[in-house]
């Protein structure tokens, strides 16, 4: 079993999920505004539980997954960021990549927290999995998330649909180590 690291940034802790994160997690994914660009429909409590367990279980099989994001000042759970292997039915396939994702509670939007969290998560991933391609999918209307992706060096490589919704597919080139 892989252990989940804790990563500290200026304002955040990216840490393993705890069972007591489920209530705020459920509220996050049950929020209509939060889901505007993640399928358009708020998650039920049951759907949130399945997603929550998927995020936790990803670490066991792949050595990577999503981190719970905790605001250091308040101690509150405010979102998630990390990686998964979702086995999406999407063309082109993203299987075998570290599909990068993030979600921040709407009341915390506009503070640069997604960029801070994704920067830290990608730095960790680049050290641990330097040869794995990083990808993400974002709805074209979600300019805030597109901006986060572009700041991290993601570049658009394809446009497609997923579950009947238009998607922009991004990739981040593998950083090659320079010889000593």
C-alpha positions in Angstrom: 0.0 0.0 0.0 1.3 3.4 -0.9 1.3 6.2 1.7 -0.3 9.5 0.8 2.1 12.4 1.4 1.1 15.7 2.9 2.3 18.8 1.0 2.4 22.2 2.5 2.1 25.4 0.6 1.9 29.0 1.8 -1.9 28.8 2.5 -2.8 25.1 2.0 -2.2 21.6 3.2 -2.7 18.9 0.5 -3.2 15.8 2.6 -4.8 12.4 2.7 -8.6 12.3 2.9 -10.1 11.6 6.4 -13.5 10.2 7.0 -14.6 13.5 8.6 -13.9 15.1 5.2 -17.0 13.4 3.7 -19.6 15.9 5.0 -17.8 18.9 3.4 -16.9 16.8 0.4 -20.6 15.9 -0.1 -21.5 19.6 0.2 -18.8 20.6 -2.4 -20.0 18.1 -5.0 -23.6 18.7 -4.2 -23.3 22.4 -4.9 -24.9 23.5 -8.2 -22.3 26.2 -8.9 -19.4 23.8 -8.4 -20.9 21.3 -10.8 -21.6 23.8 -13.6 -18.5 22.5 -15.5 -18.2 19.0 -14.0 -21.2 17.4 -15.6 -23.8 20.0 -14.8 -25.7 18.1 -12.2 -25.0 18.1 -8.4 -23.9 14.8 -7.0 -26.3 12.9 -4.6 -24.9 11.8 -1.3 -24.5 8.3 -2.7 -22.6 9.5 -5.8 -20.4 11.7 -3.6 -19.6 8.7 -1.4 -18.6 6.6 -4.5 -16.4 9.5 -5.8 -14.9 10.0 -2.3 -13.9 6.3 -2.1 -12.5 6.4 -5.6 -10.2 9.3 -4.7 -9.0 7.5 -1.6 -8.6 4.1 -3.4 -6.6 5.4 -6.4 -3.5 5.7 -4.2 -3.6 1.9 -3.5 -3.4 0.8 -7.1 -1.4 3.6 -8.8 0.7 5.3 -6.1 -1.0 8.6 -7.0 -4.5 10.1 -6.4 -6.3 13.1 -5.2 -5.3 15.2 -2.1 -7.8 16.8 0.2 -7.2 20.5 0.3 -7.3 22.1 3.7 -7.1 25.8 4.3 -4.2 26.2 6.8 -5.7 29.3 8.5 -9.2 28.0 9.1 -8.5 24.2 9.0 -11.5 23.8 6.7 -11.7 21.3 3.9 -12.0 23.4 0.7 -11.5 21.1 -2.2 -9.4 18.5 -3.9 -6.5 18.4 -6.4 -4.5 15.5 -7.8 -4.5 12.7 -10.3 -6.5 9.7 -11.4 -6.7 7.0 -13.9 -10.4 7.3 -14.7 -10.8 4.8 -17.6 -13.0 7.3 -19.3 -14.8 6.4 -22.5 -13.3 9.3 -24.3 -11.5 9.7 -27.6 -8.6 9.9 -27.7 -8.0 7.8 -24.6 -6.3 9.2 -21.6 -5.6 5.8 -20.1 -2.0 5.5 -19.0 -1.7 9.2 -18.2 -1.9 11.0 -14.9 -5.2 12.8 -15.5 -5.0 16.0 -13.4 -8.0 17.5 -11.8 -9.0 20.1 -9.1 -12.1 21.5 -7.5 -12.3 24.4 -5.0 -15.4 25.3 -3.1 -17.1 28.3 -4.9 -16.8 30.5 -1.8 -13.0 30.2 -2.2 -12.9 31.0 -5.9 -10.8 33.9 -7.2 -8.1 33.6 -4.5 -5.6 31.7 -6.5 -6.0 28.5 -4.4 -6.5 26.2 -7.3 -3.3 27.4 -8.9 -1.5 27.0 -5.6 -2.8 23.5 -5.1 -2.2 22.3 -8.6 1.3 23.8 -8.7 2.2 21.8 -5.5 0.5 18.6 -6.7 2.3 18.7 -10.1 5.7 19.4 -8.5 5.2 16.3 -6.4 4.1 14.3 -9.5 7.0 15.5 -11.6 9.4 14.2 -8.9 7.6 10.9 -8.3 6.5 10.1 -11.9 8.7 12.1 -14.1 8.0 10.0 -17.3 4.2 9.9 -17.0 2.3 12.2 -19.3 0.0 14.6 -17.4 -3.4 15.4 -19.0 -6.6 17.1 -18.1 -10.0 17.7 -19.7 -11.9 21.0 -19.2 -15.2 22.3 -20.6 -14.5 25.2 -23.0 -16.6 27.6 -21.0 -14.6 27.0 -17.8 -12.1 29.8 -18.4 -10.9 29.8 -14.8 -9.8 26.2 -15.0 -8.3 26.7 -18.4 -6.3 29.5 -17.0 -5.0 27.2 -14.1 -4.0 24.6 -16.7 -2.2 27.1 -18.9 -0.3 28.5 -15.9 1.0 24.9 -15.3 2.2 24.5 -18.9 -0.7 22.4 -20.2 -1.3 22.9 -23.9 -4.5 22.0 -25.8 -4.1 19.0 -28.0 -7.7 17.9 -28.9 -11.4 18.8 -28.7 -13.9 16.1 -28.2 -17.2 15.4 -26.3 -17.5 13.5 -23.1 -20.9 12.4 -21.8 -22.5 14.7 -24.4 -20.6 17.8 -23.3 -17.8 19.5 -25.3 -14.3 19.1 -23.8 -10.9 20.5 -24.4 -8.1 18.0 -23.8 -4.8 19.3 -22.5 -1.4 17.7 -22.0 1.7 18.7 -20.2 4.9 17.6 -21.8 7.1 15.2 -19.8 10.0 17.1 -18.4 13.2 15.4 -19.5 16.1 15.4 -17.1 19.2 17.0 -18.4 22.4 14.8 -18.3 24.8 15.7 -15.6 
